[in-house]
Amino acid sequence: MIHGNTRVYSVIGNPVKHSKSPDMHNAAFQSLGINGCYIPLEPKSDELEIICNLIRSGTISGSNVTIPYKEDVMKYVDTLTEEASMIGSVNTMYSLNGSLVGDNTDGLGFKRSLFSDLGFDAINQSALIIGAGGASKAVTAKLCQAEIKTLGVLDIDVDKANELIDHINKFNYKTKVLLVDSKEINDFSRESNLIVNCTPIGMKQDDPLLVSPEVFSSNQYVYDLVYIPSETKLLKAAIAKGANVTNGIDMLAYQGAESFSIWESVEPPYEIMKKELRNG
């Protein structure tokens, strides 16, 4: 029951009405007997600073950040964790001794989902990353840390793709990182062991298929961070060719549980959140 002592948490994004984060976080609060609640907030860009100030003051006890604000909020935080600095975006915020801390749990969620659950081994493999936003930064960081051999980055905004590549190259990973032109997407996809969609394309029924259905094969892994619908056009095309596929639902649960753990100083409630998302 919500009352005067209830701690309020949020997810900030636009759009965010589709988000399943409130479902899984509120399920965890209830299951663990914690007096907290979690709400979606859909601010305009010029309202971000106001919300960040509310988190800094503790009026909002903590927040997740999703599309399109994972990079925008960085200018309002006082301290970036090592993980957030390395990734170059923020998906988790909280107050510590009056300072606003920006952290990132996306990479941990992606890593656990791809490597532990799906069984992908990055060594001597190649990957195509579609999109160069905040989520892409987490994905590319974990793939490079796992020493994937070749990484192609494609975004309709070439400057944004180059910015991501420049950020990756600061860390001197062993990975060869390439800019992929939209005209090369099918050829590069065909040669890639892993294809990851880090864009919102696929959420809407009339969204285009990002690559030709002919590029997929049974020895590929296809990962779509979109989780509504559970099978996007991209995943359906990959399934038809026997590829190993997953959507973003488990990554969502893992990153959410890591954020919850940071805020409430408890073990990450992975299973509670996964169960809620799968049953919801």
C-alpha positions in Angstrom: 0.0 0.0 0.0 1.3 3.4 -0.9 1.6 6.0 1.9 3.7 8.9 3.1 6.8 6.8 3.7 6.7 5.0 0.3 9.9 5.4 -1.7 9.2 6.4 -5.3 11.3 5.2 -8.2 10.8 5.9 -11.9 11.8 5.1 -15.5 12.4 8.2 -17.7 11.9 7.9 -21.5 9.9 9.1 -24.4 7.9 7.1 -25.4 7.7 5.1 -22.2 4.0 4.1 -21.9 4.8 0.6 -23.3 7.6 -0.1 -20.7 7.3 -3.2 -18.7 9.8 -1.9 -16.1 7.1 -0.7 -13.7 5.6 -4.2 -13.7 8.8 -6.0 -12.8 10.0 -3.5 -10.3 6.6 -3.3 -8.5 6.5 -7.1 -8.4 9.9 -7.1 -6.7 8.9 -4.5 -4.2 5.8 -6.5 -3.3 7.5 -9.9 -3.3 10.4 -8.6 -1.0 8.1 -6.6 1.3 9.8 -3.3 0.4 7.9 -0.1 0.8 8.5 1.3 -2.6 6.7 2.0 -5.9 8.0 2.5 -9.5 6.3 4.7 -12.1 6.9 5.7 -15.7 7.7 9.3 -16.5 7.6 10.7 -20.0 9.3 14.1 -19.8 10.1 16.4 -22.7 13.9 17.1 -23.2 13.7 20.5 -21.5 12.2 18.8 -18.4 15.0 16.4 -17.8 17.0 18.6 -15.5 14.0 19.1 -13.3 13.6 15.3 -12.8 17.4 14.9 -12.3 17.2 17.5 -9.5 14.3 15.6 -7.9 16.5 12.4 -7.9 19.5 14.3 -6.6 17.4 15.6 -3.7 15.9 12.2 -3.0 12.4 13.2 -3.7 12.6 10.5 -6.4 14.6 7.7 -4.8 16.1 6.5 -8.0 15.4 6.2 -11.7 16.1 4.1 -14.8 16.7 5.9 -18.1 15.6 4.6 -21.5 15.3 5.9 -25.1 16.1 8.6 -26.0 17.7 10.1 -22.8 20.5 7.7 -21.9 23.1 10.1 -23.1 21.2 13.3 -22.5 21.1 12.9 -18.7 24.9 12.6 -18.5 25.2 16.4 -18.4 23.1 16.6 -15.3 24.8 13.9 -13.2 27.5 14.9 -10.7 29.4 11.6 -10.7 29.6 8.8 -13.4 30.5 5.3 -12.2 33.4 3.5 -13.9 30.9 1.4 -15.8 28.9 4.3 -17.1 32.0 6.2 -18.1 33.3 3.1 -20.0 30.0 2.5 -21.8 29.3 6.2 -22.4 25.7 6.3 -21.3 23.5 6.2 -18.2 20.5 3.9 -17.5 20.4 4.2 -13.7 20.5 7.2 -11.4 20.4 7.7 -7.7 21.5 10.2 -5.0 24.6 9.6 -2.8 25.5 12.1 -0.2 23.6 14.8 -2.0 25.2 14.1 -5.4 23.5 12.6 -8.4 25.2 9.4 -9.6 24.9 8.0 -13.1 25.4 4.3 -13.5 24.8 1.8 -16.2 23.5 -1.8 -15.8 22.6 -2.4 -19.5 25.9 -4.0 -20.2 25.7 -6.4 -17.4 22.1 -7.3 -18.5 23.2 -7.9 -22.1 26.3 -9.8 -21.1 24.3 -12.2 -18.9 21.6 -12.7 -21.5 23.9 -13.3 -24.5 26.8 -15.1 -23.0 25.3 -17.0 -20.1 21.8 -17.7 -21.3 22.2 -17.9 -25.1 25.7 -19.4 -25.0 27.4 -17.1 -27.5 31.2 -17.2 -27.5 32.7 -13.9 -28.9 36.2 -15.1 -29.6 37.1 -15.0 -33.3 33.5 -14.0 -34.1 32.0 -11.0 -36.0 29.0 -8.9 -35.1 26.8 -6.2 -36.7 25.3 -3.6 -34.4 22.3 -1.8 -35.8 21.9 1.6 -34.1 24.5 3.8 -32.3 22.5 5.1 -29.3 22.9 4.5 -25.6 21.9 0.8 -25.7 24.4 0.2 -28.5 27.2 1.6 -26.4 26.5 -1.0 -23.7 26.3 -3.8 -26.2 29.5 -2.8 -28.0 31.4 -2.4 -24.8 30.6 -5.9 -23.6 31.3 -7.5 -27.0 34.7 -5.7 -27.2 35.5 -6.7 -23.6 34.8 -10.3 -24.6 37.3 -9.8 -27.5 35.0 -10.2 -30.4 37.2 -10.1 -33.5 35.2 -7.7 -35.8 32.4 -5.3 -35.0 30.4 -3.4 -37.6 28.3 -0.4 -36.6 25.5 0.9 -38.7 23.2 3.9 -38.0 21.2 6.1 -40.4 23.0 9.0 -38.6 26.6 8.4 -39.8 28.0 11.0 -37.5 26.4 9.2 -34.5 27.9 5.9 -35.7 31.4 7.5 -36.0 31.0 8.9 -32.5 30.4 5.5 -31.1 33.3 4.0 -33.0 35.6 6.8 -31.7 34.4 6.1 -28.2 35.1 2.4 -28.5 38.6 3.0 -29.9 39.6 5.1 -26.9 39.8 1.9 -24.9 42.3 0.0 -27.2 40.3 -3.1 -27.4 41.6 -5.9 -29.6 38.4 -5.7 -31.7 38.5 -4.3 -35.3 35.6 -1.8 -35.4 34.1 -0.8 -38.8 31.6 1.7 -40.0 28.9 -0.1 -42.1 27.1 1.7 -44.8 23.4 1.1 -45.2 24.1 -0.3 -48.7 26.4 -2.9 -47.1 24.0 -4.1 -44.5 22.9 -7.3 -46.2 26.4 -8.4 -47.2 27.8 -7.6 -43.7 24.8 -9.3 -42.0 25.4 -12.5 -44.1 29.0 -12.7 -42.9 28.2 -11.9 -39.2 28.0 -14.5 -36.5 25.9 -12.1 -34.4 23.4 -9.4 -35.4 22.0 -7.1 -32.7 19.2 -4.6 -33.3 19.7 -1.7 -30.8 17.1 0.6 -32.4 13.3 0.8 -31.7 12.6 -0.4 -35.2 10.4 -3.4 -34.9 8.1 -2.1 -32.2 5.5 -0.9 -34.7 3.6 -3.2 -37.1 4.5 -1.2 -40.1 8.2 -0.9 -39.3 10.4 -2.2 -42.1 12.5 -5.4 -41.9 16.0 -4.2 -41.2 17.8 -6.7 -43.4 16.9 -9.1 -46.1 15.4 -12.4 -44.8 17.9 -14.2 -47.1 21.0 -13.2 -45.0 20.2 -15.5 -42.0 21.5 -19.0 -41.4 21.4 -21.6 -38.6 24.8 -20.8 -37.3 24.0 -17.2 -36.5 22.8 -15.4 -33.4 20.2 -12.7 -33.8 19.4 -10.5 -30.8 16.7 -7.8 -30.9 16.6 -5.5 -28.0 12.9 -4.8 -28.8 10.7 -6.9 -26.6 7.2 -5.7 -27.6 6.2 -7.5 -29.8 8.1 -10.6 -28.5 8.8 -11.7 -32.1 9.7 -8.8 -34.4 9.9 -9.1 -38.1 13.7 -9.4 -37.7 13.4 -12.3 -35.3 10.6 -14.1 -37.4 12.9 -13.9 -40.4 15.8 -15.3 -38.5 13.8 -18.1 -36.9 12.6 -19.2 -40.3 16.3 -19.8 -41.2 17.0 -21.6 -38.0 19.1 -18.9 -36.3 19.5 -18.7 -32.5 17.4 -15.8 -31.5 16.3 -13.8 -28.4 14.5 -10.6 -27.7 15.3 -8.0 -25.1 13.1 -9.3 -22.3 15.7 -11.1 -20.3 18.2 -8.2 -20.7 15.5 -5.9 -19.4 15.0 -8.2 -16.3 18.7 -8.5 -15.7 19.5 -4.8 -16.0 16.4 -3.9 -13.9 17.4 -6.3 -11.2 20.9 -4.8 -11.1 19.4 -1.3 -10.7 17.1 -2.5 -8.0 20.0 -4.0 -6.1 21.9 -0.7 -6.2 19.0 1.3 -4.9 17.8 -1.1 -2.2 21.1 -2.9 -1.2 19.6 -6.3 -1.8 20.5 -9.3 -4.0 19.4 -8.6 -7.6 15.8 -10.1 -7.9 16.4 -11.7 -11.3 13.9 -14.5 -11.0 11.1 -12.3 -9.6 11.5 -9.9 -12.5 11.8 -12.5 -15.2 8.7 -14.3 -14.0 6.7 -11.1 -13.9 7.8 -10.2 -17.5 7.1 -13.6 -18.9 3.7 -13.9 -17.2 2.7 -10.3 -18.0 
